[in-house]
Structure formats: C-alpha cells, structure tokens
Amino acid sequence: MFYTKSRMPGGGRVKTEITDGNVFTKCSVCGRELPVDLAEILSDGEGDLFSTSVVCSRCSERKLDTPTGKSESVPASLTHDGLIWLVRTLVRFGYADEIQELYDLYRVDGPEDLSAAECAGFGSALVRRAIGAEEN
C-alpha cells in the first residue's frame, strides 16, 4: 500500500492511501483539476511525478486550434526529437492504434525511421488523427 502523509496544524498526521480513484493533478495551462492514472503515467518508464505535466482536453484542443477553428498543422521545423516526444505522449494518452496506422502508411517502424522531409507531414497527420479532425 502506498499512501500520503500530511501533518495537521494541531500536530496530528493524516494518512491517505493512494488508489486508482483518488489521485489528481491540475491542468498545467488552466489549473482545472483532473483525475490521473499513475500506472499509465509511469508505465513507459519515462514518466515521473516531478516533471510530468497534464493538459486537460479543453486546453489541448485550444492549443491545436487556430482562430478560424481549423486544426493547425505541425510546423515544418518539427525535429525528430520533438516528433518522438509527441508520439510517446500520444501513446501514453491512448493513441497507439492511430500511430500504428501512420507507421503502416509511411512504411516505418517508428518516428526515428522518418526522413527530415517526412517528419512534418507525419506529425501533422498524427495531430489530425489524435484530435479527430478529418484529413484533407
């Protein structure tokens, strides 16, 4: 059993067991409280409780929308490292099937296999699929 322990103003202590239903964080953009699944965050061996931030669905949609309401494409300057980060993040949030479809479409095993020229197109297609927008 894992738990948190806090000291109360009167000197007492409160212990709270950590379960899959009582762990929360705040959206790093708007501050809205969000439930989190620690097992999911830590499952890839790269997430940690100190550097991982979570963005709520409203803020992530807002970040990807332009003033016209159309999905923004990934900039051509997207680096391989940036794309690898994006892929890992989207896998963590449940988009592994969409990513695999793109791997098949681009005939690659992972983002590291993409050429620099393919990187931006792959990233744009990935973002469109992740937010459910129709591809052109």
N, CA, C and O atoms as a GROMACS GRO file, in nm:
protein
  544
    1MET      N    1   0.084  -0.118   0.000
    1MET     CA    2   0.000   0.000   0.000
    1MET      C    3   0.089   0.124   0.000
    1MET      O    4   0.184   0.134   0.078
    2PHE      N    5   0.057   0.219  -0.088
    2PHE     CA    6   0.124   0.348  -0.090
    2PHE      C    7   0.027   0.450  -0.035
    2PHE      O    8  -0.094   0.440  -0.055
    3TYR      N    9   0.080   0.548   0.035
    3TYR     CA   10  -0.007   0.650   0.092
    3TYR      C   11   0.068   0.781   0.103
    3TYR      O   12   0.191   0.785   0.095
    4THR      N   13  -0.010   0.889   0.123
    4THR     CA   14   0.050   1.019   0.152
    4THR      C   15   0.032   1.042   0.301
    4THR      O   16  -0.057   0.987   0.364
    5LYS      N   17   0.119   1.126   0.356
    5LYS     CA   18   0.112   1.157   0.497
    5LYS      C   19   0.131   1.308   0.510
    5LYS      O   20   0.229   1.363   0.462
    6SER      N   21   0.037   1.372   0.576
    6SER     CA   22   0.043   1.517   0.596
    6SER      C   23   0.032   1.551   0.743
    6SER      O   24  -0.042   1.486   0.817
    7ARG      N   25   0.104   1.650   0.785
    7ARG     CA   26   0.098   1.697   0.924
    7ARG      C   27  -0.011   1.803   0.934
    7ARG      O   28  -0.015   1.896   0.853
    8MET      N   29  -0.096   1.789   1.029
    8MET     CA   30  -0.205   1.883   1.053
    8MET      C   31  -0.156   1.995   1.144
    8MET      O   32  -0.058   1.978   1.216
    9PRO      N   33  -0.224   2.112   1.140
    9PRO     CA   34  -0.182   2.225   1.224
    9PRO      C   35  -0.171   2.192   1.372
    9PRO      O   36  -0.086   2.248   1.441
   10GLY      N   37  -0.254   2.103   1.423
   10GLY     CA   38  -0.252   2.067   1.564
   10GLY      C   39  -0.146   1.964   1.599
   10GLY      O   40  -0.138   1.921   1.714
   11GLY      N   41  -0.065   1.924   1.503
   11GLY     CA   42   0.040   1.826   1.528
   11GLY      C   43   0.006   1.684   1.487
   11GLY      O   44   0.094   1.599   1.481
   12GLY      N   45  -0.121   1.657   1.460
   12GLY     CA   46  -0.160   1.523   1.417
   12GLY      C   47  -0.118   1.497   1.273
   12GLY      O   48  -0.075   1.587   1.202
   13ARG      N   49  -0.131   1.373   1.233
   13ARG     CA   50  -0.097   1.335   1.096
   13ARG      C   51  -0.215   1.265   1.031
   13ARG      O   52  -0.291   1.194   1.097
   14VAL      N   53  -0.228   1.287   0.902
   14VAL     CA   54  -0.333   1.222   0.824
   14VAL      C   55  -0.266   1.138   0.716
   14VAL      O   56  -0.186   1.188   0.638
   15LYS      N   57  -0.301   1.009   0.713
   15LYS     CA   58  -0.251   0.920   0.608
   15LYS      C   59  -0.366   0.890   0.513
   15LYS      O   60  -0.477   0.859   0.556
   16THR      N   61  -0.338   0.898   0.383
   16THR     CA   62  -0.438   0.868   0.282
   16THR      C   63  -0.380   0.768   0.184
   16THR      O   64  -0.279   0.795   0.119
   17GLU      N   65  -0.444   0.653   0.173
   17GLU     CA   66  -0.400   0.551   0.078
   17GLU      C   67  -0.414   0.603  -0.064
   17GLU      O   68  -0.514   0.667  -0.097
   18ILE      N   69  -0.314   0.577  -0.149
   18ILE     CA   70  -0.320   0.615  -0.290
   18ILE      C   71  -0.387   0.501  -0.364
   18ILE      O   72  -0.342   0.387  -0.360
   19THR      N   73  -0.497   0.534  -0.433
   19THR     CA   74  -0.571   0.435  -0.512
   19THR      C   75  -0.586   0.486  -0.654
   19THR      O   76  -0.545   0.598  -0.686
   20ASP      N   77  -0.646   0.404  -0.739
   20ASP     CA   78  -0.669   0.449  -0.876
   20ASP      C   79  -0.782   0.550  -0.886
   20ASP      O   80  -0.810   0.599  -0.996
   21GLY      N   81  -0.847   0.582  -0.777
   21GLY     CA   82  -0.957   0.677  -0.780
   21GLY      C   83  -0.936   0.805  -0.702
   21GLY      O   84  -1.024   0.890  -0.699
   22ASN      N   85  -0.818   0.820  -0.639
   22ASN     CA   86  -0.801   0.941  -0.558
   22ASN      C   87  -0.674   1.020  -0.590
   22ASN      O   88  -0.625   1.095  -0.505
   23VAL      N   89  -0.621   1.004  -0.711
   23VAL     CA   90  -0.502   1.080  -0.750
   23VAL      C   91  -0.544   1.184  -0.853
   23VAL      O   92  -0.606   1.153  -0.954
   24PHE      N   93  -0.508   1.308  -0.825
   24PHE     CA   94  -0.547   1.420  -0.911
   24PHE      C   95  -0.427   1.510  -0.936
   24PHE      O   96  -0.328   1.507  -0.863
   25THR      N   97  -0.438   1.589  -1.041
   25THR     CA   98  -0.342   1.693  -1.071
   25THR      C   99  -0.419   1.810  -1.127
   25THR      O  100  -0.541   1.805  -1.140
   26LYS      N  101  -0.348   1.916  -1.160
   26LYS     CA  102  -0.413   2.033  -1.222
   26LYS      C  103  -0.359   2.050  -1.362
   26LYS      O  104  -0.241   2.026  -1.388
   27CYS      N  105  -0.446   2.092  -1.453
   27CYS     CA  106  -0.405   2.122  -1.590
   27CYS      C  107  -0.295   2.226  -1.582
   27CYS      O  108  -0.308   2.327  -1.514
   28SER      N  109  -0.186   2.201  -1.653
   28SER     CA  110  -0.072   2.293  -1.648
   28SER      C  111  -0.100   2.423  -1.721
   28SER      O  112  -0.019   2.516  -1.713
   29VAL      N  113  -0.214   2.434  -1.792
   29VAL     CA  114  -0.248   2.557  -1.862
   29VAL      C  115  -0.353   2.637  -1.785
   29VAL      O  116  -0.331   2.754  -1.755
   30CYS      N  117  -0.467   2.574  -1.753
   30CYS     CA  118  -0.578   2.648  -1.692
   30CYS      C  119  -0.596   2.622  -1.543
   30CYS      O  120  -0.669   2.695  -1.476
   31GLY      N  121  -0.531   2.519  -1.490
   31GLY     CA  122  -0.543   2.489  -1.347
   31GLY      C  123  -0.661   2.402  -1.309
   31GLY      O  124  -0.682   2.376  -1.191
   32ARG      N  125  -0.739   2.356  -1.407
   32ARG     CA  126  -0.854   2.270  -1.379
   32ARG      C  127  -0.807   2.138  -1.318
   32ARG      O  128  -0.708   2.080  -1.363
   33GLU      N  129  -0.878   2.089  -1.216
   33GLU     CA  130  -0.842   1.964  -1.152
   33GLU      C  131  -0.880   1.846  -1.242
   33GLU      O  132  -0.989   1.840  -1.299
   34LEU      N  133  -0.786   1.751  -1.254
   34LEU     CA  134  -0.805   1.636  -1.341
   34LEU      C  135  -0.767   1.508  -1.268
   34LEU      O  136  -0.667   1.507  -1.195
   35PRO      N  137  -0.845   1.400  -1.285
   35PRO     CA  138  -0.802   1.271  -1.230
   35PRO      C  139  -0.688   1.217  -1.316
   35PRO      O  140  -0.686   1.238  -1.437
   36VAL      N  141  -0.595   1.147  -1.255
   36VAL     CA  142  -0.486   1.086  -1.330
   36VAL      C  143  -0.470   0.941  -1.289
   36VAL      O  144  -0.502   0.902  -1.177
   37ASP      N  145  -0.419   0.863  -1.382
   37ASP     CA  146  -0.389   0.723  -1.359
   37ASP      C  147  -0.238   0.711  -1.348
   37ASP      O  148  -0.167   0.715  -1.448
   38LEU      N  149  -0.188   0.697  -1.226
   38LEU     CA  150  -0.044   0.690  -1.205
   38LEU      C  151   0.019   0.574  -1.281
   38LEU      O  152   0.130   0.586  -1.332
   39ALA      N  153  -0.051   0.462  -1.288
   39ALA     CA  154   0.004   0.346  -1.361
   39ALA      C  155   0.027   0.382  -1.506
   39ALA      O  156   0.128   0.341  -1.564
   40GLU      N  157  -0.064   0.457  -1.566
   40GLU     CA  158  -0.049   0.497  -1.706
   40GLU      C  159   0.067   0.595  -1.723
   40GLU      O  160   0.145   0.584  -1.818
   41ILE      N  161   0.078   0.690  -1.634
   41ILE     CA  162   0.185   0.790  -1.643
   41ILE      C  163   0.322   0.725  -1.628
   41ILE      O  164   0.417   0.763  -1.696
   42LEU      N  165   0.332   0.628  -1.540
   42LEU     CA  166   0.461   0.566  -1.512
   42LEU      C  167   0.489   0.441  -1.596
   42LEU      O  168   0.598   0.385  -1.587
   43SER      N  169   0.394   0.398  -1.677
   43SER     CA  170   0.405   0.270  -1.747
   43SER      C  171   0.518   0.263  -1.849
   43SER      O  172   0.572   0.155  -1.871
   44ASP      N  173   0.555   0.375  -1.911
   44ASP     CA  174   0.658   0.368  -2.014
   44ASP      C  175   0.800   0.379  -1.958
   44ASP      O  176   0.897   0.373  -2.033
   45GLY      N  177   0.811   0.395  -1.828
   45GLY     CA  178   0.942   0.405  -1.766
   45GLY      C  179   1.007   0.542  -1.780
   45GLY      O  180   1.117   0.563  -1.729
   46GLU      N  181   0.941   0.634  -1.849
   46GLU     CA  182   0.998   0.767  -1.870
   46GLU      C  183   0.923   0.874  -1.793
   46GLU      O  184   0.980   0.979  -1.762
   47GLY      N  185   0.796   0.851  -1.761
   47GLY     CA  186   0.720   0.948  -1.685
   47GLY      C  187   0.761   0.946  -1.539
   47GLY      O  188   0.802   0.843  -1.486
   48ASP      N  189   0.749   1.061  -1.475
   48ASP     CA  190   0.774   1.068  -1.331
   48ASP      C  191   0.682   1.173  -1.271
   48ASP      O  192   0.624   1.255  -1.343
   49LEU      N  193   0.669   1.171  -1.142
   49LEU     CA  194   0.575   1.261  -1.074
   49LEU      C  195   0.624   1.405  -1.067
   49LEU      O  196   0.545   1.495  -1.037
   50PHE      N  197   0.750   1.429  -1.092
   50PHE     CA  198   0.804   1.563  -1.076
   50PHE      C  199   0.808   1.642  -1.206
   50PHE      O  200   0.790   1.764  -1.204
   51SER      N  201   0.830   1.578  -1.319
   51SER     CA  202   0.842   1.653  -1.444
   51SER      C  203   0.724   1.632  -1.538
   51SER      O  204   0.716   1.699  -1.640
   52THR      N  205   0.632   1.543  -1.506
   52THR     CA  206   0.518   1.518  -1.593
   52THR      C  207   0.411   1.622  -1.565
   52THR      O  208   0.372   1.645  -1.451
   53SER      N  209   0.363   1.684  -1.672
   53SER     CA  210   0.250   1.776  -1.658
   53SER      C  211   0.137   1.724  -1.745
   53SER      O  212   0.161   1.656  -1.845
   54VAL      N  213   0.016   1.757  -1.708
   54VAL     CA  214  -0.102   1.710  -1.777
   54VAL      C  215  -0.180   1.832  -1.825
   54VAL      O  216  -0.191   1.932  -1.754
   55VAL      N  217  -0.233   1.822  -1.947
   55VAL     CA  218  -0.315   1.929  -2.004
   55VAL      C  219  -0.455   1.873  -2.025
   55VAL      O  220  -0.470   1.764  -2.080
   56CYS      N  221  -0.556   1.946  -1.983
   56CYS     CA  222  -0.693   1.899  -1.999
   56CYS      C  223  -0.733   1.901  -2.147
   56CYS      O  224  -0.667   1.965  -2.229
   57SER      N  225  -0.839   1.830  -2.180
   57SER     CA  226  -0.881   1.818  -2.320
   57SER      C  227  -0.919   1.954  -2.379
   57SER      O  228  -0.892   1.980  -2.496
   58ARG      N  229  -0.981   2.041  -2.298
   58ARG     CA  230  -1.017   2.174  -2.350
   58ARG      C  231  -0.894   2.253  -2.390
   58ARG      O  232  -0.891   2.314  -2.497
   59CYS      N  233  -0.792   2.254  -2.304
   59CYS     CA  234  -0.671   2.330  -2.334
   59CYS      C  235  -0.592   2.267  -2.448
   59CYS      O  236  -0.532   2.339  -2.528
   60SER      N  237  -0.590   2.135  -2.458
   60SER     CA  238  -0.516   2.072  -2.568
   60SER      C  239  -0.586   2.101  -2.700
   60SER      O  240  -0.518   2.122  -2.801
   61GLU      N  241  -0.719   2.103  -2.703
   61GLU     CA  242  -0.791   2.140  -2.824
   61GLU      C  243  -0.767   2.285  -2.859
   61GLU      O  244  -0.748   2.319  -2.976
   62ARG      N  245  -0.767   2.372  -2.759
   62ARG     CA  246  -0.744   2.515  -2.780
   62ARG      C  247  -0.605   2.540  -2.838
   62ARG      O  248  -0.588   2.624  -2.926
   63LYS      N  249  -0.506   2.465  -2.788
   63LYS     CA  250  -0.370   2.481  -2.838
   63LYS      C  251  -0.359   2.440  -2.984
   63LYS      O  252  -0.278   2.495  -3.059
   64LEU      N  253  -0.440   2.343  -3.026
   64LEU     CA  254  -0.431   2.292  -3.162
   64LEU      C  255  -0.524   2.364  -3.259
   64LEU      O  256  -0.519   2.338  -3.379
   65ASP      N  257  -0.608   2.455  -3.209
   65ASP     CA  258  -0.700   2.527  -3.297
   65ASP      C  259  -0.646   2.664  -3.331
   65ASP      O  260  -0.587   2.732  -3.247
   66THR      N  261  -0.666   2.704  -3.455
   66THR     CA  262  -0.631   2.838  -3.499
   66THR      C  263  -0.752   2.927  -3.477
   66THR      O  264  -0.859   2.876  -3.443
   67PRO      N  265  -0.740   3.059  -3.495
   67PRO     CA  266  -0.856   3.146  -3.479
   67PRO      C  267  -0.971   3.111  -3.573
   67PRO      O  268  -1.086   3.143  -3.542
   68THR      N  269  -0.944   3.047  -3.685
   68THR     CA  270  -1.050   3.010  -3.779
   68THR      C  271  -1.121   2.883  -3.737
   68THR      O  272  -1.222   2.846  -3.797
   69GLY      N  273  -1.069   2.816  -3.636
   69GLY     CA  274  -1.131   2.693  -3.589
   69GLY      C  275  -1.080   2.569  -3.659
   69GLY      O  276  -1.123   2.458  -3.628
   70LYS      N  277  -0.989   2.585  -3.752
   70LYS     CA  278  -0.932   2.470  -3.822
   70LYS      C  279  -0.807   2.423  -3.751
   70LYS      O  280  -0.737   2.503  -3.689
   71SER      N  281  -0.780   2.296  -3.759
   71SER     CA  282  -0.664   2.240  -3.693
   71SER      C  283  -0.536   2.297  -3.751
   71SER      O  284  -0.521   2.312  -3.872
   72GLU      N  285  -0.446   2.329  -3.662
   72GLU     CA  286  -0.316   2.381  -3.702
   72GLU      C  287  -0.226   2.265  -3.740
   72GLU      O  288  -0.230   2.160  -3.677
   73SER      N  289  -0.146   2.284  -3.843
   73SER     CA  290  -0.054   2.176  -3.881
   73SER      C  291   0.073   2.188  -3.798
   73SER      O  292   0.104   2.294  -3.744
   74VAL      N  293   0.143   2.079  -3.788
   74VAL     CA  294   0.269   2.078  -3.716
   74VAL      C  295   0.370   2.154  -3.800
   74VAL      O  296   0.377   2.133  -3.921
   75PRO      N  297   0.449   2.243  -3.739
   75PRO     CA  298   0.544   2.322  -3.817
   75PRO      C  299   0.648   2.235  -3.887
   75PRO      O  300   0.686   2.129  -3.837
   76ALA      N  301   0.693   2.282  -4.003
   76ALA     CA  302   0.792   2.209  -4.081
   76ALA      C  303   0.922   2.193  -4.003
   76ALA      O  304   1.001   2.104  -4.034
   77SER      N  305   0.946   2.278  -3.904
   77SER     CA  306   1.069   2.272  -3.826
   77SER      C  307   1.063   2.168  -3.713
   77SER      O  308   1.154   2.162  -3.630
   78LEU      N  309   0.958   2.088  -3.711
   78LEU     CA  310   0.947   1.984  -3.609
   78LEU      C  311   1.069   1.893  -3.619
   78LEU      O  312   1.098   1.838  -3.725
   79THR      N  313   1.138   1.877  -3.509
   79THR     CA  314   1.258   1.794  -3.508
   79THR      C  315   1.221   1.648  -3.484
   79THR      O  316   1.110   1.618  -3.439
   80HIS      N  317   1.313   1.560  -3.513
   80HIS     CA  318   1.289   1.419  -3.482
   80HIS      C  319   1.267   1.401  -3.333
   80HIS      O  320   1.179   1.324  -3.293
   81ASP      N  321   1.345   1.470  -3.250
   81ASP     CA  322   1.326   1.459  -3.105
   81ASP      C  323   1.187   1.506  -3.064
   81ASP      O  324   1.123   1.446  -2.979
   82GLY      N  325   1.141   1.615  -3.126
   82GLY     CA  326   1.007   1.666  -3.096
   82GLY      C  327   0.899   1.568  -3.138
   82GLY      O  328   0.800   1.549  -3.067
   83LEU      N  329   0.918   1.506  -3.253
   83LEU     CA  330   0.821   1.409  -3.301
   83LEU      C  331   0.820   1.285  -3.213
   83LEU      O  332   0.714   1.231  -3.183
   84ILE      N  333   0.937   1.240  -3.172
   84ILE     CA  334   0.946   1.124  -3.082
   84ILE      C  335   0.873   1.155  -2.951
   84ILE      O  336   0.801   1.070  -2.900
   85TRP      N  337   0.893   1.274  -2.898
   85TRP     CA  338   0.822   1.315  -2.776
   85TRP      C  339   0.671   1.315  -2.799
   85TRP      O  340   0.595   1.266  -2.715
   86LEU      N  341   0.628   1.371  -2.913
   86LEU     CA  342   0.484   1.376  -2.944
   86LEU      C  343   0.426   1.235  -2.954
   86LEU      O  344   0.319   1.208  -2.899
   87VAL      N  345   0.496   1.146  -3.022
   87VAL     CA  346   0.449   1.008  -3.037
   87VAL      C  347   0.438   0.941  -2.900
   87VAL      O  348   0.336   0.879  -2.871
   88ARG      N  349   0.540   0.953  -2.817
   88ARG     CA  350   0.537   0.890  -2.684
   88ARG      C  351   0.424   0.946  -2.599
   88ARG      O  352   0.358   0.872  -2.526
   89THR      N  353   0.403   1.076  -2.608
   89THR     CA  354   0.295   1.138  -2.531
   89THR      C  355   0.159   1.087  -2.577
   89THR      O  356   0.074   1.055  -2.495
   90LEU      N  357   0.140   1.080  -2.709
   90LEU     CA  358   0.011   1.033  -2.760
   90LEU      C  359  -0.012   0.885  -2.729
   90LEU      O  360  -0.126   0.845  -2.705
   91VAL      N  361   0.093   0.805  -2.731
   91VAL     CA  362   0.079   0.664  -2.691
   91VAL      C  363   0.033   0.658  -2.546
   91VAL      O  364  -0.055   0.579  -2.511
   92ARG      N  365   0.094   0.741  -2.462
   92ARG     CA  366   0.059   0.743  -2.320
   92ARG      C  367  -0.089   0.780  -2.300
   92ARG      O  368  -0.151   0.737  -2.203
   93PHE      N  369  -0.144   0.859  -2.392
   93PHE     CA  370  -0.283   0.900  -2.379
   93PHE      C  371  -0.378   0.815  -2.463
   93PHE      O  372  -0.493   0.854  -2.485
   94GLY      N  373  -0.331   0.699  -2.509
   94GLY     CA  374  -0.420   0.603  -2.571
   94GLY      C  375  -0.433   0.607  -2.722
   94GLY      O  376  -0.529   0.553  -2.776
   95TYR      N  377  -0.339   0.668  -2.792
   95TYR     CA  378  -0.348   0.679  -2.937
   95TYR      C  379  -0.255   0.583  -3.011
   95TYR      O  380  -0.213   0.612  -3.123
   96ALA      N  381  -0.223   0.471  -2.951
   96ALA     CA  382  -0.130   0.376  -3.013
   96ALA      C  383  -0.183   0.322  -3.145
   96ALA      O  384  -0.105   0.302  -3.238
   97ASP      N  385  -0.314   0.297  -3.156
   97ASP     CA  386  -0.369   0.244  -3.281
   97ASP      C  387  -0.355   0.344  -3.395
   97ASP      O  388  -0.318   0.307  -3.506
   98GLU      N  389  -0.383   0.471  -3.368
   98GLU     CA  390  -0.370   0.575  -3.470
   98GLU      C  391  -0.225   0.589  -3.515
   98GLU      O  392  -0.197   0.608  -3.634
   99ILE      N  393  -0.134   0.580  -3.421
   99ILE     CA  394   0.008   0.592  -3.453
   99ILE      C  395   0.053   0.472  -3.537
   99ILE      O  396   0.128   0.489  -3.632
  100GLN      N  397   0.006   0.354  -3.502
  100GLN     CA  398   0.043   0.235  -3.580
  100GLN      C  399  -0.008   0.247  -3.723
  100GLN      O  400   0.061   0.208  -3.817
  101GLU      N  401  -0.129   0.300  -3.740
  101GLU     CA  402  -0.183   0.320  -3.876
  101GLU      C  403  -0.091   0.411  -3.957
  101GLU      O  404  -0.067   0.386  -4.075
  102LEU      N  405  -0.039   0.515  -3.894
  102LEU     CA  406   0.052   0.605  -3.965
  102LEU      C  407   0.186   0.539  -3.992
  102LEU      O  408   0.245   0.560  -4.098
  103TYR      N  409   0.236   0.458  -3.898
  103TYR     CA  410   0.358   0.382  -3.925
  103TYR      C  411   0.340   0.297  -4.050
  103TYR      O  412   0.428   0.291  -4.136
  104ASP      N  413   0.224   0.231  -4.059
  104ASP     CA  414   0.196   0.147  -4.175
  104ASP      C  415   0.188   0.231  -4.302
  104ASP      O  416   0.243   0.194  -4.406
  105LEU      N  417   0.121   0.344  -4.294
  105LEU     CA  418   0.107   0.433  -4.410
  105LEU      C  419   0.243   0.483  -4.458
  105LEU      O  420   0.268   0.489  -4.579
  106TYR      N  421   0.329   0.519  -4.366
  106TYR     CA  422   0.462   0.570  -4.401
  106TYR      C  423   0.566   0.459  -4.417
  106TYR      O  424   0.682   0.485  -4.452
  107ARG      N  425   0.525   0.337  -4.390
  107ARG     CA  426   0.613   0.220  -4.400
  107ARG      C  427   0.739   0.235  -4.314
  107ARG      O  428   0.851   0.216  -4.360
  108VAL      N  429   0.715   0.270  -4.187
  108VAL     CA  430   0.824   0.283  -4.091
  108VAL      C  431   0.788   0.207  -3.964
  108VAL      O  432   0.671   0.174  -3.941
  109ASP      N  433   0.889   0.178  -3.882
  109ASP     CA  434   0.866   0.113  -3.754
  109ASP      C  435   0.854   0.214  -3.640
  109ASP      O  436   0.806   0.179  -3.532
  110GLY      N  437   0.896   0.337  -3.662
  110GLY     CA  438   0.890   0.441  -3.561
  110GLY      C  439   0.932   0.574  -3.618
  110GLY      O  440   0.979   0.580  -3.732
  111PRO      N  441   0.914   0.682  -3.542
  111PRO     CA  442   0.946   0.815  -3.594
  111PRO      C  443   1.093   0.835  -3.627
  111PRO      O  444   1.128   0.919  -3.709
  112GLU      N  445   1.180   0.757  -3.563
  112GLU     CA  446   1.323   0.769  -3.592
  112GLU      C  447   1.356   0.722  -3.734
  112GLU      O  448   1.463   0.755  -3.785
  113ASP      N  449   1.266   0.646  -3.798
  113ASP     CA  450   1.287   0.597  -3.934
  113ASP      C  451   1.244   0.697  -4.041
  113ASP      O  452   1.269   0.676  -4.159
  114LEU      N  453   1.180   0.806  -4.000
  114LEU     CA  454   1.133   0.906  -4.097
  114LEU      C  455   1.248   0.995  -4.143
  114LEU      O  456   1.338   1.027  -4.066
  115SER      N  457   1.243   1.034  -4.269
  115SER     CA  458   1.340   1.132  -4.318
  115SER      C  459   1.299   1.269  -4.266
  115SER      O  460   1.186   1.287  -4.220
  116ALA      N  461   1.389   1.365  -4.274
  116ALA     CA  462   1.358   1.501  -4.229
  116ALA      C  463   1.240   1.557  -4.308
  116ALA      O  464   1.157   1.630  -4.253
  117ALA      N  465   1.231   1.524  -4.435
  117ALA     CA  466   1.122   1.573  -4.519
  117ALA      C  467   0.987   1.513  -4.478
  117ALA      O  468   0.884   1.580  -4.492
  118GLU      N  469   0.986   1.390  -4.430
  118GLU     CA  470   0.862   1.324  -4.391
  118GLU      C  471   0.816   1.362  -4.251
  118GLU      O  472   0.699   1.343  -4.216
  119CYS      N  473   0.905   1.417  -4.173
  119CYS     CA  474   0.879   1.444  -4.031
  119CYS      C  475   0.758   1.535  -4.011
  119CYS      O  476   0.669   1.502  -3.932
  120ALA      N  477   0.752   1.648  -4.080
  120ALA     CA  478   0.641   1.742  -4.061
  120ALA      C  479   0.509   1.683  -4.108
  120ALA      O  480   0.407   1.700  -4.042
  121GLY      N  481   0.509   1.613  -4.223
  121GLY     CA  482   0.386   1.552  -4.272
  121GLY      C  483   0.333   1.446  -4.178
  121GLY      O  484   0.212   1.438  -4.154
  122PHE      N  485   0.422   1.364  -4.126
  122PHE     CA  486   0.383   1.261  -4.031
  122PHE      C  487   0.326   1.327  -3.905
  122PHE      O  488   0.222   1.285  -3.854
  123GLY      N  489   0.394   1.429  -3.855
  123GLY     CA  490   0.348   1.498  -3.734
  123GLY      C  491   0.211   1.561  -3.754
  123GLY      O  492   0.126   1.552  -3.666
  124SER      N  493   0.189   1.626  -3.869
  124SER     CA  494   0.059   1.687  -3.896
  124SER      C  495  -0.050   1.582  -3.904
  124SER      O  496  -0.159   1.601  -3.849
  125ALA      N  497  -0.023   1.471  -3.973
  125ALA     CA  498  -0.121   1.364  -3.983
  125ALA      C  499  -0.151   1.306  -3.846
  125ALA      O  500  -0.266   1.272  -3.815
  126LEU      N  501  -0.049   1.294  -3.765
  126LEU     CA  502  -0.065   1.240  -3.630
  126LEU      C  503  -0.154   1.331  -3.545
  126LEU      O  504  -0.243   1.282  -3.476
  127VAL      N  505  -0.130   1.459  -3.548
  127VAL     CA  506  -0.211   1.553  -3.471
  127VAL      C  507  -0.355   1.551  -3.520
  127VAL      O  508  -0.447   1.550  -3.438
  128ARG      N  509  -0.376   1.550  -3.652
  128ARG     CA  510  -0.513   1.547  -3.705
  128ARG      C  511  -0.586   1.423  -3.658
  128ARG      O  512  -0.703   1.430  -3.620
  129ARG      N  513  -0.521   1.310  -3.661
  129ARG     CA  514  -0.585   1.185  -3.616
  129ARG      C  515  -0.612   1.188  -3.466
  129ARG      O  516  -0.716   1.141  -3.419
  130ALA      N  517  -0.518   1.243  -3.392
  130ALA     CA  518  -0.532   1.245  -3.246
  130ALA      C  519  -0.648   1.331  -3.200
  130ALA      O  520  -0.714   1.299  -3.101
  131ILE      N  521  -0.674   1.440  -3.270
  131ILE     CA  522  -0.785   1.527  -3.228
  131ILE      C  523  -0.913   1.496  -3.304
  131ILE      O  524  -1.015   1.561  -3.284
  132GLY      N  525  -0.908   1.395  -3.393
  132GLY     CA  526  -1.030   1.350  -3.460
  132GLY      C  527  -1.068   1.434  -3.580
  132GLY      O  528  -1.180   1.421  -3.630
  133ALA      N  529  -0.979   1.519  -3.628
  133ALA     CA  530  -1.010   1.601  -3.746
  133ALA      C  531  -1.001   1.518  -3.872
  133ALA      O  532  -0.927   1.420  -3.877
  134GLU      N  533  -1.074   1.555  -3.972
  134GLU     CA  534  -1.065   1.484  -4.099
  134GLU      C  535  -0.941   1.527  -4.172
  134GLU      O  536  -0.906   1.645  -4.172
  135GLU      N  537  -0.875   1.432  -4.237
  135GLU     CA  538  -0.758   1.464  -4.317
  135GLU      C  539  -0.805   1.518  -4.452
  135GLU      O  540  -0.909   1.478  -4.504
  136ASN      N  541  -0.725   1.609  -4.507
  136ASN     CA  542  -0.759   1.668  -4.638
  136ASN      C  543  -0.735   1.569  -4.749
  136ASN      O  544  -0.758   1.601  -4.866
   0.00000   0.00000   0.00000
